[in-house]
Amino acid sequence: MHPLLKVSPKRLLAVLSLLIAPCAVQAAGLDYYKEGAICDRKSGFCADHMGVSVALTKLYLGDKAEARLMAEINKVGIQDFDATTFSMRGGLTCDTKVKTCWTNRYDKKVDAKATRVLFGQ
């Protein structure tokens, strides 16, 4: 008998979920990807070391999230949209110009995990 057939359905589901999404780790409502991206499903966008990314939003969150993000960008105007600074769920705030993320925009405590994922620091 194949070894996987001896595994309980609950355990098999856990293993399959690891195989299906090996790059994402969820913490505080955010998805961290080892490729250098962070996504916030509730806010509906993803970002990388350059800032808010329409392409990554589409890749990780889908076409509807991409369309909503583009609508928000168009609302403020593409020329006035600053993708280099952004805030996500839980207050995580990042600035790609200084290559740092903070736990929130007020106390300026560096968020080591987000900074490392986005900027490799």
Phi and psi in degrees as GROMACS dihedral restraints (atoms count N, CA, C in turn):
[ dihedral_restraints ]
;  ai    aj    ak    al  type     phi  dphi    fc
    3     4     5     6     1   -67.8    20    10
    4     5     6     7     1   138.6    20    10
    6     7     8     9     1   -57.4    20    10
    7     8     9    10     1   -33.3    20    10
    9    10    11    12     1   -68.1    20    10
   10    11    12    13     1   -25.0    20    10
   12    13    14    15     1   -73.0    20    10
   13    14    15    16     1   -16.4    20    10
   15    16    17    18     1   -88.8    20    10
   16    17    18    19     1    -5.7    20    10
   18    19    20    21     1   -85.6    20    10
   19    20    21    22     1   141.9    20    10
   21    22    23    24     1   -64.1    20    10
   22    23    24    25     1   151.6    20    10
   24    25    26    27     1   -56.7    20    10
   25    26    27    28     1   -37.7    20    10
   27    28    29    30     1   -64.9    20    10
   28    29    30    31     1   -44.3    20    10
   30    31    32    33     1   -67.4    20    10
   31    32    33    34     1   -39.5    20    10
   33    34    35    36     1   -62.6    20    10
   34    35    36    37     1   -41.1    20    10
   36    37    38    39     1   -62.2    20    10
   37    38    39    40     1   -41.0    20    10
   39    40    41    42     1   -63.3    20    10
   40    41    42    43     1   -43.1    20    10
   42    43    44    45     1   -65.1    20    10
   43    44    45    46     1   -44.5    20    10
   45    46    47    48     1   -62.3    20    10
   46    47    48    49     1   -38.6    20    10
   48    49    50    51     1   -65.0    20    10
   49    50    51    52     1   -33.1    20    10
   51    52    53    54     1   -69.3    20    10
   52    53    54    55     1   -34.8    20    10
   54    55    56    57     1   -74.9    20    10
   55    56    57    58     1   -34.8    20    10
   57    58    59    60     1   -72.2    20    10
   58    59    60    61     1   -39.4    20    10
   60    61    62    63     1  -127.6    20    10
   61    62    63    64     1    68.7    20    10
   63    64    65    66     1   -73.5    20    10
   64    65    66    67     1   -13.8    20    10
   66    67    68    69     1   -94.5    20    10
   67    68    69    70     1   -17.1    20    10
   69    70    71    72     1  -102.4    20    10
   70    71    72    73     1   140.5    20    10
   72    73    74    75     1  -128.3    20    10
   73    74    75    76     1   126.1    20    10
   75    76    77    78     1   -93.1    20    10
   76    77    78    79     1   133.8    20    10
   78    79    80    81     1  -153.1    20    10
   79    80    81    82     1   131.7    20    10
   81    82    83    84     1    53.0    20    10
   82    83    84    85     1    35.5    20    10
   84    85    86    87     1    78.2    20    10
   85    86    87    88     1     5.9    20    10
   87    88    89    90     1  -113.2    20    10
   88    89    90    91     1   150.2    20    10
   90    91    92    93     1  -105.2    20    10
   91    92    93    94     1   123.7    20    10
   93    94    95    96     1  -104.8    20    10
   94    95    96    97     1   127.1    20    10
   96    97    98    99     1  -111.5    20    10
   97    98    99   100     1   136.2    20    10
   99   100   101   102     1   -66.4    20    10
  100   101   102   103     1   -14.9    20    10
  102   103   104   105     1   -75.1    20    10
  103   104   105   106     1     0.8    20    10
  105   106   107   108     1    95.3    20    10
  106   107   108   109     1    34.9    20    10
  108   109   110   111     1  -131.1    20    10
  109   110   111   112     1   152.1    20    10
  111   112   113   114     1  -129.2    20    10
  112   113   114   115     1   133.3    20    10
  114   115   116   117     1  -121.4    20    10
  115   116   117   118     1   143.6    20    10
  117   118   119   120     1  -119.8    20    10
  118   119   120   121     1   100.8    20    10
  120   121   122   123     1   -62.5    20    10
  121   122   123   124     1   -37.5    20    10
  123   124   125   126     1   -67.5    20    10
  124   125   126   127     1   -45.0    20    10
  126   127   128   129     1   -75.9    20    10
  127   128   129   130     1   -22.5    20    10
  129   130   131   132     1    83.6    20    10
  130   131   132   133     1    34.0    20    10
  132   133   134   135     1  -153.5    20    10
  133   134   135   136     1   163.2    20    10
  135   136   137   138     1  -123.3    20    10
  136   137   138   139     1   158.7    20    10
  138   139   140   141     1  -142.7    20    10
  139   140   141   142     1   157.3    20    10
  141   142   143   144     1  -133.5    20    10
  142   143   144   145     1  -161.2    20    10
  144   145   146   147     1   -64.6    20    10
  145   146   147   148     1   -14.3    20    10
  147   148   149   150     1   -97.8    20    10
  148   149   150   151     1   -11.5    20    10
  150   151   152   153     1   122.8    20    10
  151   152   153   154     1  -158.9    20    10
  153   154   155   156     1   -59.0    20    10
  154   155   156   157     1   132.7    20    10
  156   157   158   159     1  -125.6    20    10
  157   158   159   160     1   118.8    20    10
  159   160   161   162     1   -66.9    20    10
  160   161   162   163     1   -41.9    20    10
  162   163   164   165     1   -62.9    20    10
  163   164   165   166     1   -45.2    20    10
  165   166   167   168     1   -68.3    20    10
  166   167   168   169     1   -34.8    20    10
  168   169   170   171     1   -59.7    20    10
  169   170   171   172     1   -45.2    20    10
  171   172   173   174     1   -65.1    20    10
  172   173   174   175     1   -44.6    20    10
  174   175   176   177     1   -60.6    20    10
  175   176   177   178     1   -49.3    20    10
  177   178   179   180     1   -93.5    20    10
  178   179   180   181     1   -28.5    20    10
  180   181   182   183     1  -112.5    20    10
  181   182   183   184     1   -12.9    20    10
  183   184   185   186     1   101.6    20    10
  184   185   186   187     1   174.8    20    10
  186   187   188   189     1   -63.1    20    10
  187   188   189   190     1   -38.8    20    10
  189   190   191   192     1   -65.7    20    10
  190   191   192   193     1   -41.8    20    10
  192   193   194   195     1   -64.7    20    10
  193   194   195   196     1   -40.1    20    10
  195   196   197   198     1   -60.6    20    10
  196   197   198   199     1   -45.2    20    10
  198   199   200   201     1   -63.4    20    10
  199   200   201   202     1   -41.5    20    10
  201   202   203   204     1   -65.2    20    10
  202   203   204   205     1   -41.5    20    10
  204   205   206   207     1   -63.3    20    10
  205   206   207   208     1   -44.2    20    10
  207   208   209   210     1   -62.9    20    10
  208   209   210   211     1   -36.9    20    10
  210   211   212   213     1   -63.4    20    10
  211   212   213   214     1   -41.2    20    10
  213   214   215   216     1   -65.5    20    10
  214   215   216   217     1   -42.2    20    10
  216   217   218   219     1   -62.6    20    10
  217   218   219   220     1   -44.6    20    10
  219   220   221   222     1   -66.7    20    10
  220   221   222   223     1   -29.8    20    10
  222   223   224   225     1   -62.8    20    10
  223   224   225   226     1   -42.7    20    10
  225   226   227   228     1   -87.2    20    10
  226   227   228   229     1   -17.4    20    10
  228   229   230   231     1    97.5    20    10
  229   230   231   232     1   129.6    20    10
  231   232   233   234     1   -56.8    20    10
  232   233   234   235     1   -35.4    20    10
  234   235   236   237     1   -73.0    20    10
  235   236   237   238     1   -21.6    20    10
  237   238   239   240     1  -102.8    20    10
  238   239   240   241     1    -4.3    20    10
  240   241   242   243     1   -81.8    20    10
  241   242   243   244     1   120.7    20    10
  243   244   245   246     1  -101.6    20    10
  244   245   246   247     1   102.2    20    10
  246   247   248   249     1   -79.9    20    10
  247   248   249   250     1    -8.5    20    10
  249   250   251   252     1   -82.9    20    10
  250   251   252   253     1   -17.8    20    10
  252   253   254   255     1  -125.4    20    10
  253   254   255   256     1   135.9    20    10
  255   256   257   258     1  -156.4    20    10
  256   257   258   259     1   157.9    20    10
  258   259   260   261     1  -124.9    20    10
  259   260   261   262     1   144.8    20    10
  261   262   263   264     1  -123.8    20    10
  262   263   264   265     1  -179.6    20    10
  264   265   266   267     1   -50.5    20    10
  265   266   267   268     1   142.5    20    10
  267   268   269   270     1    79.5    20    10
  268   269   270   271     1     1.9    20    10
  270   271   272   273     1    95.7    20    10
  271   272   273   274     1    -7.0    20    10
  273   274   275   276     1   -50.0    20    10
  274   275   276   277     1   123.8    20    10
  276   277   278   279     1  -127.2    20    10
  277   278   279   280     1   131.0    20    10
  279   280   281   282     1  -127.5    20    10
  280   281   282   283     1   148.3    20    10
  282   283   284   285     1  -132.3    20    10
  283   284   285   286     1   111.7    20    10
  285   286   287   288     1   -72.3    20    10
  286   287   288   289     1   -19.5    20    10
  288   289   290   291     1   -69.9    20    10
  289   290   291   292     1   -34.2    20    10
  291   292   293   294     1  -105.0    20    10
  292   293   294   295     1     4.4    20    10
  294   295   296   297     1    51.4    20    10
  295   296   297   298     1    50.8    20    10
  297   298   299   300     1  -145.9    20    10
  298   299   300   301     1   146.3    20    10
  300   301   302   303     1  -120.3    20    10
  301   302   303   304     1   144.9    20    10
  303   304   305   306     1  -120.5    20    10
  304   305   306   307     1   156.5    20    10
  306   307   308   309     1   -63.8    20    10
  307   308   309   310     1   -31.6    20    10
  309   310   311   312     1  -159.0    20    10
  310   311   312   313     1   168.2    20    10
  312   313   314   315     1   -78.9    20    10
  313   314   315   316     1    -6.5    20    10
  315   316   317   318     1   -97.7    20    10
  316   317   318   319     1   -45.9    20    10
  318   319   320   321     1   -92.3    20    10
  319   320   321   322     1    -9.4    20    10
  321   322   323   324     1    57.0    20    10
  322   323   324   325     1    33.6    20    10
  324   325   326   327     1   -81.2    20    10
  325   326   327   328     1   123.0    20    10
  327   328   329   330     1   -64.7    20    10
  328   329   330   331     1   133.2    20    10
  330   331   332   333     1   -92.0    20    10
  331   332   333   334     1   100.6    20    10
  333   334   335   336     1   -62.0    20    10
  334   335   336   337     1   -40.5    20    10
  336   337   338   339     1   -65.1    20    10
  337   338   339   340     1   -50.6    20    10
  339   340   341   342     1   -64.4    20    10
  340   341   342   343     1   -40.2    20    10
  342   343   344   345     1   -62.4    20    10
  343   344   345   346     1   -42.3    20    10
  345   346   347   348     1   -65.9    20    10
  346   347   348   349     1   -44.2    20    10
  348   349   350   351     1   -63.3    20    10
  349   350   351   352     1   -46.0    20    10
  351   352   353   354     1   -78.5    20    10
  352   353   354   355     1   -39.4    20    10
  354   355   356   357     1  -118.4    20    10
  355   356   357   358     1    -0.3    20    10
  357   358   359   360     1    68.3    20    10
  358   359   360   361     1    25.2    20    10
